[in-house]
């Protein structure tokens, strides 16, 4: 078994696409499901060099919604392995798309 993996479900590759503050940010993470993918994104996204300082607080907002308020991740109608999470950030709608890219 690979380092960091546990028995049971294998991690899949997820692509996270975020539109925020006039920019589009694309990241990839390995996770067991879409919720875990978004939580893992919260850990890795702020570390990426390309992320402007004014966008990094979005991570705290998303993490809080997922962990404290059990916010929903919505499956996209008519699509397979694609979800979205909406977030209000700086009084603006922020779209977060989660796509299971590889099993």
N, C-alpha and C positions, 0 to 999 in steps of 0.2 A: 504494500500500500504506500502511496506517495506521502511524503512528509506533509503534515497539516491536514490530512484527510482522515475522516472517521468512517467506520463501517456504515453501510446503508447507502442512501442515495448519493450518487456522485454529483459533484458540482457541475453546473452548466455555465457557459459563457453568456453574459448579458451585456447588451449595449445600452447605455443610458444617454439620452439626448435631452439637453436642457436648453431652453430659450429663456434668457434672462438679461435684463438691462441692455438690450440691443445686441447681444451676442448669442451665438449658438455654441454649446460646449458638448463634446462627445467623449465619453469614457467607456471603458470596458472593465468588468469585474467578473470573477467566478463566484457563484453562489448556488445554494440548493433550490431557491425559489425567488420569485420576483420581489417579495418583501425583503428577504435577506440581501438581495442584490442592491436594493436601494439603501439599506442600512450600511452595507459595505462601501457603497459609493460615498456616503456621508463621511466615512473614515479616510478615503483616498483622494476625493476631489479637491479638498483644500490644499493638498500637497503638490498638486500639479502646477508647474511653472506658468502655464498659459492663463491661469485663472486670475482676473483682476481682484484687487483687494475689496472693491465694493460689492463683488458677487459672493465672496466667501461666507458672509453671514447667512446666506440662503441655506447653507448646510445645517446650521443650528435650527432654523425654522423647520426644515423638513424632518430632521431627527426628532425634534420635540413633537411634531404632529404624529409621527409614526409610533413613538414610544410612550408618550404621556396621554395622547388622546386617541390612540389606536386608529389613526386616520386610514381611510380606505385607499387601496390601489385598485383601479377600475380596469377590467378587461375591455379592450376595444372591440366594439361590435363588428362582426364580419371578418375579424382577423384571428389568426392563430398565434399564440405565444407573444402577444403584444398588449401592454397595459399603459395606463397613464396615471399620474398623480398631479393634481393641481395644487398650487401653492400661491398664496397672496404674499408678495414680497415687495417692500417699499410701495405699498398701495397699488401694485400692478399685478396682473395675472402672470404667473410663471408656469409654463408648461414643462412637464417632465415626462418623457416617454421611456419605457422600459421594454426592451425587445430581447427575447431569448434567441440568441444568435447561433448557438451550437449546443447540442445536448451534452 
